[in-house]
Amino acid sequence: MATLKVTDDSFETDVLKAEKPVLLDFWAEWCGPCKQIGPALEQLSDEIGEKVTIAKMNIDDSPMTPSKLGVKGIPTLMLFKDGQMTSMKVGPMPKGKIVEWLTEAGVE
């Protein structure tokens, strides 16, 4: 499973109305740390995609949603369950830390 590309237009359907939890990565092409965690998120999508949707939103292409959600720095990872943002992490994390965070949040 590849990560799901989310836009301002698809955010409500893809994230807020999703049937399973969604881990949304706010990123940009010019962001080095964002590119560092990209491969880990792709791997997680393959490994745990049946439990959580791994999604990415490019803040340059879709600026309205990050602004509404108060995203100040990237990468920002937000976990959504049942239409609500339940947890957030800012900054790059190794794959193991992302898994640990998801486990603590009750996803894994």
Backbone torsions as a table, in degrees:
resi	resn	phi	psi	omega
1	MET	NA	129.5	174.8
2	ALA	-87.1	163.1	176.5
3	THR	-66.9	151.7	-178.9
4	LEU	-88.1	128.9	176.8
5	LYS	-85.2	121.9	-178.6
6	VAL	-112.5	140.9	177.6
7	THR	-121.7	172.9	174.8
8	ASP	-54.8	-40.6	-177.1
9	ASP	-70.0	-32.6	-176.0
10	SER	-97.5	-4.1	-174.2
11	PHE	-55.3	-48.1	-177.1
12	GLU	-60.8	-47.1	-178.6
13	THR	-70.5	-49.1	-173.7
14	ASP	-73.8	-29.8	-174.6
15	VAL	-114.0	-58.5	-174.0
16	LEU	-68.4	-32.7	-178.4
17	LYS	-103.6	12.7	-178.9
18	ALA	-66.2	146.6	-179.7
19	GLU	-76.4	-28.5	179.1
20	LYS	-119.7	167.0	179.7
21	PRO	-57.2	150.9	179.3
22	VAL	-126.1	125.6	171.6
23	LEU	-96.8	112.7	-176.8
24	LEU	-107.6	123.8	178.9
25	ASP	-101.2	118.0	173.5
26	PHE	-90.9	124.6	-172.3
27	TRP	-147.7	176.2	174.0
28	ALA	-150.2	153.9	-179.7
29	GLU	-56.4	-38.4	-173.8
30	TRP	-82.4	-0.2	-174.7
31	CYS	-93.7	108.6	179.2
32	GLY	-58.1	-52.4	179.2
33	PRO	-59.6	-30.7	177.2
34	CYS	-64.3	-41.3	179.8
35	LYS	-67.9	-28.9	178.9
36	GLN	-64.8	-40.4	-176.0
37	ILE	-88.5	-10.7	-179.3
38	GLY	-52.5	-51.7	-179.5
39	PRO	-61.5	-36.6	178.1
40	ALA	-63.5	-40.3	-179.9
41	LEU	-68.1	-38.1	176.3
42	GLU	-61.7	-43.9	178.9
43	GLN	-62.4	-44.6	-179.8
44	LEU	-63.2	-35.2	178.1
45	SER	-60.7	-40.6	177.6
46	ASP	-69.3	-40.8	-172.1
47	GLU	-80.0	-39.1	-174.9
48	ILE	-127.7	21.0	-177.8
49	GLY	-60.1	-21.8	178.2
50	GLU	-76.4	-18.6	-178.9
51	LYS	-99.6	-31.7	-176.1
52	VAL	-147.6	138.3	175.3
53	THR	-84.2	126.1	176.5
54	ILE	-96.8	119.2	-174.7
55	ALA	-128.0	156.6	-179.9
56	LYS	-132.0	140.2	175.1
57	MET	-127.6	120.4	177.3
58	ASN	-77.7	116.2	-174.3
59	ILE	-69.5	-20.9	177.3
60	ASP	-77.5	-36.5	179.4
61	ASP	-80.2	-30.2	-177.3
62	SER	-133.3	80.5	-175.5
63	PRO	-81.5	-18.3	-173.5
64	MET	-68.7	-46.5	-176.6
65	THR	-64.2	-49.3	178.4
66	PRO	-58.8	-36.5	178.9
67	SER	-64.2	-45.5	179.3
68	LYS	-62.4	-35.0	-177.2
69	LEU	-88.3	-1.0	176.1
70	GLY	77.6	27.3	177.8
71	VAL	-68.4	120.8	-177.3
72	LYS	-104.6	-34.4	-179.1
73	GLY	-137.1	159.2	177.9
74	ILE	-128.4	152.7	-0.7
75	PRO	-72.4	141.1	171.0
76	THR	-118.7	128.3	177.0
77	LEU	-108.5	126.8	177.2
78	MET	-123.0	136.6	176.7
79	LEU	-104.3	126.2	179.3
80	PHE	-114.0	134.6	173.8
81	LYS	-134.3	131.6	177.5
82	ASP	50.7	42.2	175.6
83	GLY	80.3	3.8	-178.0
84	GLN	-121.7	140.3	173.7
85	MET	-76.7	119.8	-174.2
86	THR	-106.6	-18.5	-178.2
87	SER	-160.7	151.0	-177.8
88	MET	-145.0	142.8	174.4
89	LYS	-133.7	138.6	178.3
90	VAL	-116.5	134.5	178.3
91	GLY	104.4	162.7	-178.4
92	PRO	-71.9	146.2	177.2
93	MET	-138.0	144.9	173.1
94	PRO	-68.5	159.8	-177.5
95	LYS	-52.1	-43.8	-179.5
96	GLY	-58.4	-38.7	179.6
97	LYS	-70.8	-35.3	177.4
98	ILE	-64.5	-44.7	178.6
99	VAL	-61.4	-43.8	178.7
100	GLU	-58.7	-45.9	179.8
101	TRP	-61.8	-45.4	179.6
102	LEU	-63.6	-38.8	178.1
103	THR	-62.7	-46.1	178.4
104	GLU	-61.2	-32.2	-179.2
105	ALA	-83.4	0.5	175.6
106	GLY	85.1	20.3	-178.4
107	VAL	-93.7	-44.5	-173.6
108	GLU	-71.6	NA	NA
